């Protein structure tokens, strides 16, 4: 089942993540660049890991350019950059 990116619950969570990040891309922030964040990315993809879809630790505010770097737009799968971020972001211990 596909994640509903238009649901009121997601839109509220997305707005909260963007607000918490100051509407700045967290990827480019690592390089000292101030770039506007317009997307909230699931580090562990919601379609593959639905158990993490609503977890704040799994969400990151990104610019359009950074978000495009995370996904292969022809397959929808994570790119090498997206996989690297996923490997660095471990689910919290239960």
N, C-alpha and C positions, 0 to 999 in steps of 0.2 A: 504494500500500500504506500502510495506517495505521500510525502509530508505536505501538509496544507500551509503554504506560505501566505495565504490570504486570510487565515483564521484570525479572529480578534485576539486570541491568546498569543499567537505568534507576533502580531503587530505590536502588542503591548510590550512583549519581551524584547523584541527588536529595538523599539524606541528606547527602552531602558538601557540596553547594552550600548547603543550609540551615545546616549546622554552620559553614561558613566565614562565613556572614552573621550568625552569632550568633543564628539563628532570629528575625531582625528583618527586617521589610519594607524593602527597599531603595528602593522608591518613596517611601514616607512618611518615610524617613530623610532625604531631601533637604529636607523641611520641618521637620525637628527633632522629628518625632513617633516615639515608640517603639511600634510595632505588631508583633504576632507574625506571622511569616511561616509560612504553611502550604502554599504552592504554590511550585513552581519553573516559571517561565514560559520558553518558547522565544521569544526576542525576534524571531528570524526563524523563523516557524512550521515545525515539523518536517514537517508534511504537504506544505508548499509548497517547502521547502528541506531535503530529507533529508540533503544533504551537510553541513549545519551542526547536525544533530540532537544530536550527541554532543560538540560543542565547548563548553567551559566559558565562553568569551567570549560565547556566545549564550544563556546561562542567567542568570536573575535570581530571587532569592527574593522572593516577594510575599505580602501578606496576601490574604484572600478578597476584600475590597473592592477592592484595587488590581488583582487578577487580573480581576475582573469589569469593571473599567474598560478593560482591554486588549482584551477580546473582545466582539463582538456575539453574545450567547448564542443568538439565533434563527438566525443564518447561520453562526456559527463563525469568521467573518472578523475581522480586527483592526479595532478602532474607530479613530477619529482619534487618540486618545491612544496606542494601540498602534502605529499607523503612525508617529507622531512619535518614539516610542522606537526603532522599527526604523530610521528614517532617521538617528538619532543614533548608532546602533551599527553601525559598518562592519566587515565581515569583514577580518581581518588580511591584509596583502599576502602572497602566497605566495612 
